[in-house]
Amino acid sequence: MAELATPAPASPARAEAAAARLPPLVVAAERIAATVMQGVHGRRRSGHGDAFWQFRPYTTGDAAASVDWRQSAKADRLFVRETEWEAAQTVLLWRDPSPSMDWRSGRGLETKAERADLLLLALASLLLRGGERVRLVQGDRRAFMGRAALPALAMALLRGKAADASGLDMAVPRHARLVMIGDFLQPIPEIQAALSSFAARPVRGQLLQVMDPAEETLPYAGRIRFDGLEGEAPLLVPRVETIRPLYAERLAAHRAGIATMARAAGWGFSTHRTDHPPHAALLALWQALAPS
């Protein structure tokens, strides 16, 4: 889908900007999580299987008995041998790093990426408060535990986004729980392939589509040129208002297709607009992850 493009800043500038907003981002995430947390109690969920999954770096809170000394002897750091059961105890979080997320239709709005970061960290805060382990799919793949781990997780998120591809397919352990936050404007076959792959493992999870209000309503009028943010050719529309009904129809069909595929895979699908408060979307994700 083409969008009105705003040139993205250079990578070093983006990295500095991301680091600069880290403390307020964490504070905002904690505040939203605290609001949603009222009346909600922590919970744990049982995992499946004891087969080996991966070695991961040792983190504070891991038992000394979990250290794999043979693997650790090969490097200058400690490694923990993680089984599928242990990995299934960890909620995996993914935020779409594609360029289309770095867009907003007005100065008073957050970009889709900023809102997705906020929701991801607020969800992580709730999960950590509830005694869950949390791991990012992108970049730093260590497990985070305890409320004090949220700033480190936030830094890992902001550091890892630029280096990772935006593809939907990724290696996750069997029986894991995965939360994916993005605009999901990829072609339907690409989304279907990823969900089918997850369902076959099986992996269960939630998709949250974050959209700018202009992407919902196409409020423009007159002659408008749309510049793609991901290599698409520019599109010049002489009278945007004439295509608004067709645009709304295709967006609805795209969403309906995602929702149908998600249900077939045992996943949940919900939507959120950046001009709406984040609390309802966060609560829906939190409740969806509760044990059935």
C-alpha positions in Angstrom: 0.0 0.0 0.0 1.5 3.4 -1.0 1.7 6.1 1.6 2.4 9.8 1.8 6.1 9.6 2.4 8.2 11.6 4.9 11.9 11.1 4.3 13.4 9.0 7.1 16.4 10.4 9.0 19.8 8.8 8.5 20.5 5.6 10.5 22.9 7.3 13.0 20.4 10.1 13.7 17.6 7.5 14.1 19.7 5.5 16.6 20.5 8.7 18.6 16.8 9.7 18.6 15.8 6.2 19.7 18.3 6.2 22.6 17.2 9.7 23.6 13.5 8.7 24.0 14.2 5.5 25.9 13.6 6.8 29.5 10.3 8.5 28.7 9.2 5.5 26.6 9.8 3.2 29.5 8.0 5.5 31.9 5.1 5.8 29.6 4.9 2.0 29.1 5.0 1.4 32.9 2.3 4.0 33.4 0.0 2.3 30.9 0.8 -1.1 32.2 0.0 0.0 35.8 -3.4 1.3 34.6 -4.3 -2.0 32.9 -2.8 -4.1 35.7 -5.4 -2.9 38.2 -7.5 -5.9 39.1 -5.4 -8.3 37.0 -3.3 -11.0 38.7 -0.1 -12.6 37.5 -0.2 -16.1 36.0 2.0 -18.7 34.7 1.4 -21.3 32.0 2.8 -24.8 31.6 5.0 -25.6 28.6 5.5 -28.7 26.5 8.5 -31.0 25.9 12.0 -31.4 27.3 14.0 -31.6 24.0 16.9 -29.2 23.5 16.0 -25.9 21.9 19.0 -23.6 22.0 21.9 -22.2 24.0 21.3 -18.6 25.2 23.5 -16.2 27.2 23.2 -16.5 31.0 21.2 -13.7 32.6 20.7 -12.5 36.1 18.0 -14.8 37.7 19.1 -18.0 36.0 19.9 -20.8 38.3 23.6 -21.8 38.4 22.6 -25.4 37.7 21.2 -24.3 34.3 24.6 -23.2 33.1 26.0 -25.5 30.4 29.7 -25.5 31.3 30.9 -27.3 28.2 29.3 -24.7 25.9 30.5 -21.9 28.1 34.1 -23.2 28.0 34.1 -22.5 24.3 33.6 -18.8 24.8 34.3 -16.0 27.3 30.8 -15.9 28.6 28.3 -18.2 30.3 25.6 -20.0 28.4 22.3 -21.7 29.5 21.0 -24.8 27.8 17.3 -24.1 27.1 14.8 -26.8 26.4 11.6 -26.5 24.4 9.6 -26.6 27.7 11.6 -23.6 29.0 11.3 -21.7 25.8 7.6 -22.3 25.8 7.4 -20.5 29.2 8.7 -17.4 27.4 6.4 -15.0 25.6 8.1 -13.9 22.4 7.6 -10.3 21.2 8.0 -8.9 17.6 7.6 -5.4 16.3 7.6 -4.8 12.6 10.8 -2.9 11.7 9.8 -2.1 8.1 10.0 1.5 6.8 6.2 1.7 6.5 6.0 1.8 10.3 8.0 5.1 10.4 5.2 7.2 9.2 2.5 9.5 10.6 -0.1 11.7 8.9 0.2 14.6 11.3 2.6 16.2 13.7 0.3 15.6 16.7 0.4 11.8 16.1 3.0 9.2 17.0 4.4 7.2 14.1 3.2 3.6 13.9 6.6 2.5 15.1 6.5 4.6 18.2 3.0 3.4 19.1 4.1 -0.2 18.5 7.1 0.2 20.7 5.0 1.6 23.4 2.5 -1.2 23.3 5.2 -3.9 23.1 7.0 -2.5 26.2 3.7 -2.0 28.1 2.8 -5.6 27.4 6.3 -6.7 28.4 5.8 -4.8 31.7 2.6 -6.6 32.4 4.1 -10.0 31.6 7.2 -9.3 33.7 5.0 -8.2 36.6 3.0 -11.4 36.2 6.1 -13.6 36.6 6.4 -14.4 32.9 9.7 -14.5 31.0 9.9 -12.3 27.9 12.2 -12.5 24.9 12.5 -10.4 21.7 12.5 -12.2 18.4 14.7 -9.6 16.9 18.3 -8.8 17.9 19.0 -9.7 21.6 17.4 -13.1 22.1 18.1 -13.5 25.8 15.1 -14.0 28.2 14.2 -11.1 30.5 12.7 -11.7 33.9 11.4 -9.5 36.7 10.2 -5.9 36.6 13.7 -4.5 36.8 14.5 -6.0 33.4 12.2 -3.6 31.5 14.8 -0.9 30.8 17.3 -3.4 29.5 14.6 -5.0 27.3 13.7 -1.5 25.9 17.3 -0.8 25.1 17.6 -4.2 23.4 14.4 -3.5 21.4 15.7 -0.1 20.1 19.2 -1.5 19.3 17.9 -4.5 17.5 15.3 -3.0 15.2 17.7 -1.5 12.6 19.7 -4.7 12.1 16.8 -7.1 11.6 14.9 -7.9 8.4 11.2 -7.3 8.4 10.2 -10.7 7.1 7.3 -12.4 9.0 8.9 -15.9 9.0 11.2 -16.6 12.0 12.5 -19.4 14.1 10.6 -19.9 17.3 10.3 -22.9 19.5 7.4 -25.3 19.4 4.4 -24.5 21.6 5.7 -20.9 22.1 3.4 -17.9 22.5 4.2 -15.1 20.0 2.9 -11.5 19.9 3.4 -9.7 16.6 2.8 -5.9 16.3 2.9 -4.2 12.9 0.8 -2.7 10.2 0.5 -6.0 8.3 0.2 -4.4 4.9 2.2 -7.2 3.3 0.4 -9.2 0.6 -2.0 -11.7 2.0 0.0 -14.8 0.7 3.0 -13.6 2.6 1.1 -13.4 5.8 -0.7 -16.7 5.2 2.7 -18.4 4.7 4.0 -17.2 8.0 0.8 -18.1 9.9 0.8 -21.6 8.3 4.4 -22.1 9.3 3.7 -21.1 12.9 0.5 -23.3 13.1 2.5 -26.3 11.9 5.0 -26.1 14.8 2.6 -25.4 16.6 3.0 -21.8 17.8 0.1 -19.8 19.0 -0.1 -16.0 19.3 -1.7 -12.7 18.6 -1.5 -10.2 15.7 -2.0 -6.5 16.5 -2.4 -4.3 13.4 -1.3 -0.7 14.2 -2.6 1.9 11.7 -2.5 5.7 11.2 -6.0 7.2 11.0 -5.2 8.5 7.5 -4.6 4.9 6.4 -8.1 4.1 7.7 -10.0 6.9 6.1 -7.9 8.3 3.2 -9.0 11.9 4.2 -7.2 13.6 1.3 -8.8 15.5 -1.6 -7.7 16.7 -5.0 -4.5 15.8 -6.8 -2.2 13.9 -4.5 1.1 12.0 -5.2 1.7 9.0 -2.9 5.3 8.0 -2.4 6.0 4.4 -1.3 8.2 3.9 1.7 9.4 0.4 0.7 10.5 0.8 -2.9 7.1 1.1 -4.5 6.8 3.4 -7.5 5.1 6.8 -6.8 1.3 6.9 -7.5 -0.3 10.1 -8.7 -4.1 10.3 -8.1 -5.9 13.2 -9.8 -8.9 13.2 -7.4 -8.3 11.1 -4.3 -11.9 11.4 -3.1 -13.1 9.4 -6.1 -11.2 6.3 -5.0 -12.0 6.5 -1.3 -14.9 3.9 -1.4 -12.7 1.4 -3.4 -9.8 2.0 -0.9 -12.1 1.4 2.1 -13.4 -1.8 0.4 -9.9 -3.2 -0.3 -8.7 -2.3 3.2 -11.7 -4.1 4.7 -11.1 -7.1 2.5 -7.4 -7.2 3.5 -8.3 -7.2 7.2 -11.0 -9.8 6.8 -8.5 -12.0 5.0 -6.0 -11.7 7.9 -8.7 -12.3 10.5 -9.8 -15.5 8.7 -6.3 -16.8 8.4 -5.5 -16.0 12.0 -8.6 -17.9 13.2 -7.7 -20.9 11.1 -4.2 -21.0 12.7 -5.6 -20.6 16.2 -4.4 -17.0 16.5 -6.1 -13.8 17.5 -6.2 -10.6 15.4 -7.1 -7.1 16.5 -6.5 -3.6 15.2 -5.5 -0.3 16.8 -5.3 3.3 15.5 -2.5 5.7 16.6 -5.0 8.4 17.4 -6.7 6.2 20.0 -5.5 5.6 23.6 -3.3 2.5 23.8 -5.0 1.0 26.9 -7.8 -0.9 25.2 -5.3 -2.6 22.7 -3.0 -3.5 25.6 -5.8 -5.0 27.7 -7.0 -7.1 24.7 -3.5 -8.5 24.2 -3.1 -9.2 27.9 -6.4 -11.0 28.2 -5.7 -13.0 25.0 -2.5 -14.3 26.5 -4.3 -15.5 29.7 -4.4 -19.3 30.1 -7.6 -20.8 28.6 
